[in-house]
């Protein structure tokens, strides 16, 4: 296996996962010595029902290029119905983000059970490669930059500083 | 489309009817106060008023300048209202939907209220020039797509025959369709420009009957989820969070849009979410009290085509 490929762009992927299923699934992938991109940063939550849409927003604002939300399959929730509520909430939230103009290819939802180490690897790899071809998520970063400099990036110095971020 | 006047002659009859009813209610001792509208200082203007006796019933009016959604006085200020009797409130169809939503969320009890419904032909978009005649041009956008001219389930509604009105253009639907046809980048550019105008005065939150949280998520700083300063990133986050928190609750009174000093089309986001929730979960704000909204309940067969 060739581990020496160098990419121009390594996307930052934030994964919000539920502790009972997807976190255990990711753990299984690890203990099974499966390889998956190290681009993903996993954040553990008690349940997908605890994952507020504002977390996704915050992740993008803080520099995430892609966000993954993953939890138990419907019917398997440790808290009985957390993922059912989350499913409705995220169905609505992605429509809102789409209307605001966020590319939904950067936001992935999945159900990964504790036994699906392989599916975790697949989901993470797919999202990472998809976001890699899309390039960095600049929209929210540009908003943050406008806060600091209150203007467009129109000088070489600013461009250089921007590219260094 | 040429500008046509809208017949508001029914408002004279309505004003007389609500005065008589208010006077009767106070005399009979059925209620302790009425939240309604009274004439304001400028010619043609109206302002919210709370009256507590029959003598003041003559100050009540209903005109095309009665734009406010009075439901807000029963959520935010309700703690100051003494609980020694029923409160009467004058509601248009859109205001009633908000009250119904609040009852569904256990903020108000139906038996504590005496609802005086207004058969409404529409109100002005802006009261900056209160003496303006109501026309197809000056009417509020929410009234153009109104399906609730006659409020249902009230304790008293003046009986009125609606005069035939002119055809109104569907402004929100047209604008939503226009934005949906754009590319994501173009939509982002549009909203970026709109949100950049925001000065974070929170008038939209203050006027919204559904923003009744004692502490708003956006005011918390441990952890700080939304930047509180009026700068682009925080503004965008605030408006996304606002739209999301109102999704499935917003009654469409469009007060947020009316009070916005920077003219951000806030109700566009609310209408878009209402449209999506109608498509996804077949939910619409209406006159029927439901103790669950579309985002506080679920079915096992909900669509999950977007989930891997």
Boltz contact constraints between the chains, C-beta under 6 A:
constraints:
  - contact:
      token1: [A, 53]
      token2: [B, 244]
      max_distance: 6.0
  - contact:
      token1: [A, 54]
      token2: [B, 225]
      max_distance: 6.0
  - contact:
      token1: [A, 54]
      token2: [B, 241]
      max_distance: 6.0
  - contact:
      token1: [A, 57]
      token2: [B, 237]
      max_distance: 6.0
  - contact:
      token1: [A, 57]
      token2: [B, 240]
      max_distance: 6.0
  - contact:
      token1: [A, 61]
      token2: [B, 233]
      max_distance: 6.0
  - contact:
      token1: [A, 84]
      token2: [B, 298]
      max_distance: 6.0
  - contact:
      token1: [A, 85]
      token2: [B, 298]
      max_distance: 6.0
  - contact:
      token1: [A, 87]
      token2: [B, 302]
      max_distance: 6.0
  - contact:
      token1: [A, 87]
      token2: [B, 304]
      max_distance: 6.0
  - contact:
      token1: [A, 88]
      token2: [B, 295]
      max_distance: 6.0
  - contact:
      token1: [A, 88]
      token2: [B, 298]
      max_distance: 6.0
  - contact:
      token1: [A, 88]
      token2: [B, 302]
      max_distance: 6.0
  - contact:
      token1: [A, 89]
      token2: [B, 295]
      max_distance: 6.0
  - contact:
      token1: [A, 91]
      token2: [B, 280]
      max_distance: 6.0
  - contact:
      token1: [A, 92]
      token2: [B, 247]
      max_distance: 6.0
  - contact:
      token1: [A, 95]
      token2: [B, 276]
      max_distance: 6.0
  - contact:
      token1: [A, 96]
      token2: [B, 243]
      max_distance: 6.0
  - contact:
      token1: [A, 96]
      token2: [B, 244]
      max_distance: 6.0
  - contact:
      token1: [A, 99]
      token2: [B, 272]
      max_distance: 6.0
  - contact:
      token1: [A, 100]
      token2: [B, 191]
      max_distance: 6.0
  - contact:
      token1: [A, 101]
      token2: [B, 184]
      max_distance: 6.0
  - contact:
      token1: [A, 101]
      token2: [B, 187]
      max_distance: 6.0
  - contact:
      token1: [A, 101]
      token2: [B, 188]
      max_distance: 6.0
  - contact:
      token1: [A, 101]
      token2: [B, 191]
      max_distance: 6.0
  - contact:
      token1: [A, 103]
      token2: [B, 184]
      max_distance: 6.0
  - contact:
      token1: [A, 109]
      token2: [B, 307]
      max_distance: 6.0
  - contact:
      token1: [A, 110]
      token2: [B, 308]
      max_distance: 6.0
  - contact:
      token1: [A, 123]
      token2: [B, 308]
      max_distance: 6.0
  - contact:
      token1: [A, 139]
      token2: [B, 188]
      max_distance: 6.0
  - contact:
      token1: [A, 143]
      token2: [B, 232]
      max_distance: 6.0
  - contact:
      token1: [A, 143]
      token2: [B, 233]
      max_distance: 6.0
  - contact:
      token1: [A, 143]
      token2: [B, 236]
      max_distance: 6.0
  - contact:
      token1: [A, 144]
      token2: [B, 233]
      max_distance: 6.0
  - contact:
      token1: [A, 146]
      token2: [B, 232]
      max_distance: 6.0
  - contact:
      token1: [A, 147]
      token2: [B, 231]
      max_distance: 6.0
  - contact:
      token1: [A, 147]
      token2: [B, 233]
      max_distance: 6.0
